[in-house]
C-alpha cells in the first residue's frame, strides 16, 4: 500500500456537511484531502490548540486554507495563532459553491449530486467520492445501502462523530479502501474493558488465556463480527478500544477519533511524503529497572540500518534527562524499555464555590512524578489527575449528565489550582490510594516519569515503540496528542524474552515493511497461534520504518541551534512580570546550550565514527557517510 500524496488545500471545519462537500470538490484518486476541526474554544489551553493547528497546516504545505463556516471566535483564535505566511492563504467560506469558484474540481463532477440523509455521513461521502459526484444532505434518514467492498483494506469507524466520519472517508478514499461504520462505544464501557486487559493476571476465577479469548470475542461482537478475508488489512477509527486485538489473522492499526483525528492523519501521511527523512535519528531508553536485552539488540540493528543512535541507560535514564529529551531533542524514533503501570497516589477532596455561585465538592486522585532541577534543594513535581466525583456523583457514571449540573466547576477548578493563582484552591482532606487508574507512569532510574500532553521531539512527529507492560493504556492517546505519528504499545504485561524477540524482528527482517504489517508478522512469529498478542499500533497504515541517506549530523545540529535562538527570542518577548514563564524558558535555553556545545564537540569537531562515549548519553553512528 502506497502512501497517498497530501493535497495542498487544508480544510478547517466544525460543520461536517460542508467539510464533506468541499472534500468532493478537492478530491482526486491517490490523494488525501486534509480536514481538521477548529480549536476547542472551551479549553483553558486555547493557545496550544491554535499552535497545534498551525503546525499541522505547516506540514500540509498548503496553497489554500479554507475556514469552512467557522465561528467568529474560532477564526479569531486561529488568526492569533497562525503565522503570517499561513494567514495569507486563508479563505473564509460558508458554502461549497465558494470553494468551487476559488478552486475548481480537478476532475469534472458527475451530475446529479448524491442525495444523502442526516446519518452515516462517512458512507455517503465515500460513495460520492468514488462516483466523482458532489453530495447534498437532507434531514431524512440516509439510504440503507453501504459502500461496496472493493478493496483489500477496510476502514472501520465508530459511529457518533460526523466530522470523524468525513476524515475517515477521505482517508479510505485516498487509500482506495472500503469503509464501514460500527456502533459507538461509551467511554465507561471502554474503560471497563481496558481495565480487564490491564488486570489480566489478577483474576482467580479464570486463566489469562481464557480472559484473553473472552476479550477477543467481545471486541469482535462490538465490531459487528466483521467478515475479514485472508490478505486484507484494517484501520480502526475508535474512541478508545484496541479492536485489532480481536483480528489476529490480519494486520491492523488504530486512529483515535477524538481528539484531533485530522491532525493525526496529517502527521502520519506528511512523514511519508517524498524526500522526508524517515527514522534517521533514534533514541533508546533503558533505566535498568527491568531486564531489557532488546535495547542492546536494537542499537546494533539500527546502526546496521545507518541510523544515528542516542542511548540513555541506567542512572543517565533519570526523569529529568528523559523528560527533556522526549520534548526537546529532534529524534525520529524512540524506543523505551522499562516498567509501565498505574502508580499509587493520593485522593484529595476540594470544596469551593464556583464562578456561578454554586457550592462544589470535587474528589480527585493524584499520582506524581519527581525530577531534579538545577537548584540543589528544589524538585520539579508533575501531577497526573483523575476526576473521581463531583457533588457526590461518580464522574464516570454513564448517566452523569442526568444527575449533575457541571457548569463552570471544572474550569474554575483548573484555573484555581494552577501554580501562582491569586485565589489558589487547597484540598480540605487528603488520603492515600493504592492505584491511580490511568496514571500509566514509566519507571526511570530515579523516579516515575509522567508523560505530559506537550509537543515532543523538538515539535516533530516521531514513531514511538514503548516496550513496557501495559503501555498502550492512556499513553497511546497521550503521545498521539503530542504528535507522535505512530505509537506501538502493549495491552498487558509482557516478559523479557518476548519483548526482545518482537523488537528484534521489527527492527531486523521487517524493518522496511509497512509498520502495521511488520508488527503483525513479528507477533505471528513470536506467538504463533497463541491468543496472546499484546502489541497494538496507533497511526495511519501506510508508514514504515525506513532510512533516507542525508547529513544527519547537520540536521541535528541545525535543529538544536535554531531552537536555542528561538527560545532566546521568546525570553526577550515574555512579560517581565511572568516569572514562571521566564523560568521555564530559561531552563529550556540551558538544555539547548548544553546540547549544542556537546554535540558540536562530540561530532562536528571530531571524526563522526562512534563507539561508547564517556558522556551522560551515548550517541553512536554506524558509518561516517550517513
Residue pairs with C-beta under 8 A, 6 or more apart in sequence:
1 153
1 175
1 233
1 514
1 541
1 542
2 30
2 542
3 269
3 272
3 273
3 540
3 542
3 543
4 30
4 31
4 32
4 174
4 175
4 269
4 542
5 30
5 31
5 32
5 273
6 31
6 32
6 34
6 60
6 61
6 266
6 269
6 270
6 273
7 26
7 27
7 28
7 31
7 32
7 33
7 34
8 60
8 61
8 62
8 63
8 64
9 26
9 33
9 34
9 62
9 63
9 64
9 65
9 66
9 103
10 34
10 35
10 36
10 56
10 57
10 60
10 62
10 64
10 65
10 66
11 19
11 22
11 23
11 26
11 33
11 34
11 35
11 36
11 66
11 68
12 35
12 36
12 37
12 38
12 53
12 65
12 66
12 67
12 68
12 70
12 78
13 19
13 22
13 35
13 37
13 38
13 66
13 67
13 68
13 69
13 70
13 163
14 37
14 38
14 69
14 70
14 71
14 74
14 163
15 68
15 69
16 121
16 162
16 163
16 165
16 166
17 121
17 137
17 162
18 68
18 69
18 93
18 94
18 95
18 96
19 35
19 68
19 163
19 166
20 121
20 124
20 125
20 128
20 135
20 137
20 166
20 169
21 96
21 99
21 134
21 135
21 136
22 33
22 66
22 68
22 93
22 96
22 99
23 33
23 35
23 125
23 129
23 166
23 169
23 170
24 96
24 105
24 109
24 125
24 128
24 129
24 133
24 134
24 135
25 96
25 99
25 100
25 103
25 104
25 105
25 109
25 134
26 33
26 99
26 103
26 105
26 106
27 33
27 106
27 129
27 170
27 173
28 106
28 107
29 173
29 176
30 174
30 176
31 174
32 170
32 171
32 174
32 265
32 269
33 170
33 174
34 56
34 60
34 62
34 170
34 262
34 265
34 266
35 163
35 166
35 167
35 170
35 262
36 53
36 56
36 260
36 262
36 263
36 266
37 163
37 260
37 262
38 53
38 70
38 71
38 74
38 78
39 46
39 49
39 50
39 53
39 74
39 77
39 78
39 81
40 46
40 49
40 259
41 71
41 73
41 74
41 77
42 411
43 49
44 411
44 414
44 415
46 77
47 81
49 77
49 81
50 77
50 78
50 80
50 81
50 82
51 81
52 260
52 263
52 483
53 78
53 81
53 82
53 263
54 78
54 81
54 82
54 83
54 86
55 455
55 459
55 483
56 262
56 263
56 266
56 267
57 65
57 82
57 86
58 83
58 86
59 266
59 267
59 270
59 461
60 266
60 270
62 86
62 89
63 89
64 89
64 91
64 102
64 103
65 86
65 89
65 90
65 91
66 90
66 91
66 92
66 93
66 99
67 74
67 75
67 78
67 90
67 91
67 92
67 93
68 93
68 94
68 99
69 93
69 94
70 78
70 92
75 92
79 87
79 90
82 90
91 98
91 102
93 99
93 102
96 134
107 132
108 132
109 132
109 133
109 134
110 131
110 132
110 133
111 133
112 133
113 128
113 133
113 134
113 135
113 136
114 124
114 127
114 128
114 131
114 133
114 134
114 135
114 136
115 135
115 136
115 138
116 124
116 128
116 135
116 136
116 137
116 138
116 142
116 143
117 124
117 137
117 138
117 139
117 140
117 141
117 142
117 143
118 137
118 138
118 139
118 140
118 141
118 142
119 141
119 142
120 142
120 159
120 165
120 181
121 137
121 142
121 162
121 165
121 166
121 169
122 157
122 162
122 164
122 165
122 166
122 168
122 169
122 179
122 181
123 142
123 146
123 147
123 165
123 169
123 179
123 180
123 181
124 135
124 142
125 135
125 165
125 166
125 169
125 170
126 147
126 169
126 172
126 173
126 178
126 179
127 147
128 134
128 135
129 169
129 170
129 173
130 147
130 173
146 180
147 178
147 179
147 180
148 178
149 178
150 176
150 178
151 175
151 176
151 177
151 178
152 229
152 231
152 232
152 233
153 172
153 175
153 176
153 177
153 178
153 232
153 233
153 234
153 235
153 541
154 177
154 178
154 179
154 180
154 226
154 228
154 232
154 233
154 234
154 235
155 168
155 171
155 172
155 175
155 177
155 178
155 179
155 180
155 234
155 235
155 237
156 179
156 180
156 181
156 182
156 223
156 226
156 234
156 235
156 236
156 237
156 243
157 164
157 165
157 168
157 179
157 180
157 181
157 182
157 236
157 237
157 257
158 164
158 181
158 182
158 183
158 184
158 185
158 237
158 238
158 239
158 257
159 165
159 181
159 182
159 183
159 184
160 184
160 239
161 184
161 257
161 258
163 262
164 237
164 257
164 258
164 261
165 181
167 237
167 261
167 262
167 265
168 179
168 237
168 255
168 257
168 261
169 179
171 177
171 235
171 237
171 255
171 265
171 540
172 178
172 179
174 269
175 541
175 542
177 235
180 224
180 226
182 222
182 223
182 224
183 222
183 224
184 239
185 222
185 238
185 239
185 240
185 241
186 398
187 239
187 240
187 396
188 396
188 397
188 398
189 398
190 239
190 240
190 241
191 240
191 396
193 215
193 218
193 219
193 241
194 240
194 241
194 242
194 473
194 491
195 437
196 211
196 215
197 215
197 242
197 470
197 473
197 491
197 492
198 342
198 470
198 473
198 491
198 492
200 208
200 211
200 212
200 492
200 493
201 208
201 492
201 493
203 211
206 214
208 532
209 530
209 531
209 532
212 531
212 532
213 531
215 245
215 246
216 245
216 246
216 248
216 531
217 246
219 241
219 242
219 243
219 245
219 246
220 226
220 246
220 247
222 241
222 243
223 236
223 243
223 246
226 234
226 247
228 234
228 247
228 249
228 250
230 249
230 250
231 250
232 250
233 250
233 251
233 252
233 516
233 517
233 541
234 243
234 244
234 247
234 250
234 251
234 252
234 253
235 252
235 253
235 254
235 255
235 540
235 541
236 243
236 244
236 252
236 253
236 254
236 255
237 254
237 255
237 256
237 257
237 261
238 254
238 255
238 256
238 257
239 256
239 257
239 258
240 256
240 477
242 254
242 472
242 491
242 536
243 252
243 254
244 252
244 253
244 254
244 536
244 537
245 491
245 533
245 536
248 523
248 524
248 531
248 533
250 520
251 514
251 516
251 517
251 519
251 520
251 521
252 516
252 520
252 537
253 515
253 516
253 537
253 538
253 539
253 540
253 541
254 476
254 536
254 537
254 538
254 539
255 261
255 264
255 265
255 538
255 539
255 540
256 264
256 476
256 477
256 480
256 538
259 481
260 481
263 483
264 480
264 485
264 539
264 540
265 540
267 461
267 483
267 484
267 485
268 461
268 485
268 486
268 539
268 540
268 543
269 540
269 542
270 276
270 461
271 461
271 485
271 543
272 542
272 543
272 544
275 548
276 548
277 332
277 548
277 550
277 555
278 332
278 545
278 546
278 547
278 548
279 307
279 332
279 333
279 463
279 545
279 546
279 547
280 306
280 307
280 308
280 332
280 547
280 548
280 550
280 552
280 555
280 626
281 307
281 308
281 310
281 330
281 331
281 332
281 333
281 552
281 555
281 556
282 302
282 307
282 308
282 309
282 310
282 331
282 332
282 333
282 334
282 335
283 309
283 310
283 311
283 312
283 325
283 329
283 331
283 333
283 334
283 335
284 295
284 298
284 299
284 309
284 310
284 311
284 312
284 313
284 335
284 337
285 295
285 311
285 312
285 313
285 317
285 322
285 334
285 335
285 336
285 337
285 338
286 292
286 295
286 311
286 312
286 313
286 314
286 317
286 337
286 338
287 312
287 313
287 314
287 317
287 318
287 322
287 338
287 443
287 444
287 445
288 313
288 314
288 317
288 445
289 338
289 339
289 443
289 444
289 445
290 337
290 338
290 339
290 443
290 496
291 496
292 337
292 338
292 467
292 496
292 499
293 496
293 500
294 335
294 337
294 467
294 499
294 500
294 503
294 504
295 311
295 313
295 335
295 337
297 500
297 503
297 504
297 507
298 335
298 503
298 504
298 507
299 309
299 311
299 620
301 504
301 507
301 508
301 511
302 309
302 333
302 507
303 309
303 620
303 621
303 622
304 622
305 507
305 511
305 547
305 622
306 547
306 549
306 622
306 623
306 626
307 333
307 547
307 622
308 552
308 553
308 556
308 619
308 620
308 621
308 626
309 610
309 618
309 619
309 620
309 621
310 325
310 329
310 331
310 617
310 618
310 619
310 620
311 617
311 618
311 619
311 620
312 321
312 322
312 325
312 617
313 618
314 445
315 445
315 446
316 445
316 616
316 617
317 338
317 444
317 445
318 371
318 372
318 444
318 445
318 446
318 447
319 369
319 370
319 371
319 372
319 444
319 446
319 447
319 448
319 449
320 371
320 372
320 373
320 380
321 616
321 617
322 444
322 449
323 371
323 449
324 591
325 331
326 334
326 451
326 456
326 457
327 454
327 455
327 456
327 457
327 458
328 458
328 563
328 588
328 591
328 592
328 595
329 457
329 458
329 595
330 457
330 458
330 460
330 555
330 556
330 559
330 560
331 457
331 458
331 460
331 462
332 457
332 460
332 462
332 463
333 462
333 463
333 464
333 465
333 545
334 457
334 462
334 463
334 464
334 465
335 464
335 465
335 467
335 503
336 442
336 464
336 465
336 466
336 467
336 468
336 471
337 467
337 468
337 499
338 442
338 443
338 444
338 468
339 442
339 443
339 468
339 469
340 440
340 441
340 442
340 443
340 466
340 468
340 469
340 470
340 471
340 475
341 440
341 441
341 469
341 470
342 367
342 435
342 436
342 437
342 438
342 439
342 440
342 441
343 367
343 368
343 384
343 435
343 436
343 439
343 441
343 448
344 367
344 432
344 433
344 434
344 435
344 436
345 365
345 366
345 367
345 368
345 384
345 432
345 433
345 435
345 436
345 439
346 365
346 366
346 430
346 431
346 432
346 433
347 363
347 364
347 365
347 366
347 388
347 430
347 431
347 432
347 433
348 363
348 364
348 365
348 366
348 427
348 429
348 430
349 361
349 362
349 363
349 427
349 428
349 429
349 430
350 360
350 361
350 362
350 363
350 364
350 413
350 417
350 425
350 426
350 427
350 428
351 359
351 360
351 361
351 362
351 428
352 359
352 360
352 362
352 412
352 413
352 416
352 425
353 359
353 360
354 360
354 407
354 408
354 409
354 412
355 408
355 412
356 407
356 408
358 405
358 407
358 409
360 390
360 391
360 409
360 413
361 389
361 390
361 391
361 392
362 387
362 389
362 390
362 391
362 409
362 413
363 387
363 388
363 389
363 390
364 385
364 386
364 387
364 388
365 385
365 386
365 388
365 433
365 436
365 437
366 383
366 384
366 385
366 386
366 436
367 383
367 384
367 436
367 439
367 441
367 448
367 450
368 381
368 382
368 383
368 384
368 448
368 450
369 381
369 382
369 384
369 441
369 447
369 448
369 449
369 450
370 379
370 380
370 381
370 382
370 446
370 447
370 448
371 379
371 380
371 382
371 446
371 447
371 449
372 379
372 380
372 446
373 379
373 380
373 587
374 587
374 590
382 450
382 452
383 450
384 436
384 438
384 439
384 441
384 450
386 436
386 437
386 438
386 439
387 395
387 410
388 394
388 395
389 395
390 404
390 406
390 409
390 410
391 404
393 400
393 403
393 404
394 400
397 403
413 425
415 421
416 423
416 424
416 425
417 424
417 425
418 424
419 580
420 580
438 473
438 474
439 450
439 474
440 451
440 470
440 471
440 473
440 474
440 475
440 478
441 448
441 449
441 450
442 448
442 449
442 450
442 451
442 466
442 468
442 471
443 449
451 475
451 478
451 479
451 482
452 478
453 478
453 481
453 482
454 482
455 482
455 483
456 462
456 479
456 482
456 483
456 484
457 483
458 559
458 560
458 563
459 483
460 483
461 483
461 484
461 485
462 484
462 485
463 484
463 485
463 486
463 487
463 488
463 515
463 539
463 543
463 545
464 479
464 484
464 486
464 487
464 488
465 488
465 503
465 506
466 472
466 475
466 479
466 487
466 488
466 489
466 490
467 490
467 494
467 499
467 502
467 503
468 489
468 490
469 490
469 492
469 493
469 494
470 490
470 491
470 492
470 493
471 489
471 490
472 487
472 489
472 490
472 491
472 536
472 538
473 489
473 491
475 487
475 489
476 487
476 489
476 536
476 538
479 487
480 487
480 538
480 539
484 539
485 539
485 540
485 543
486 515
486 537
486 538
486 539
486 540
486 543
487 537
487 538
487 539
488 506
488 515
488 519
488 535
488 536
488 537
488 538
489 535
489 536
489 538
490 534
490 535
490 536
491 534
491 535
491 536
492 534
493 534
494 534
498 526
498 527
498 534
501 522
501 525
501 526
502 519
502 522
502 523
502 526
502 535
505 518
505 521
505 522
505 525
505 526
506 518
506 519
506 522
506 545
507 545
510 517
510 518
510 521
510 522
511 518
511 545
511 546
512 544
512 545
512 546
513 521
513 544
514 541
514 542
514 543
514 544
515 537
515 539
515 543
515 544
515 545
516 537
516 541
518 544
518 545
519 535
519 537
522 535
523 533
523 535
527 533
549 625
549 626
550 626
551 626
552 621
552 626
553 603
553 604
553 608
553 621
553 626
556 599
557 596
557 599
557 600
557 603
557 604
560 592
560 595
560 596
560 599
561 596
563 592
564 589
564 592
564 593
564 596
567 585
567 588
567 589
567 592
568 589
570 585
571 582
571 585
571 586
571 589
574 581
574 582
574 585
575 581
576 582
598 615
602 613
602 615
602 619
603 619
603 621
607 624
608 621
608 624
609 621
609 623
609 624
610 619
610 620
610 621
610 622
611 620
612 618
612 620
613 619
613 620
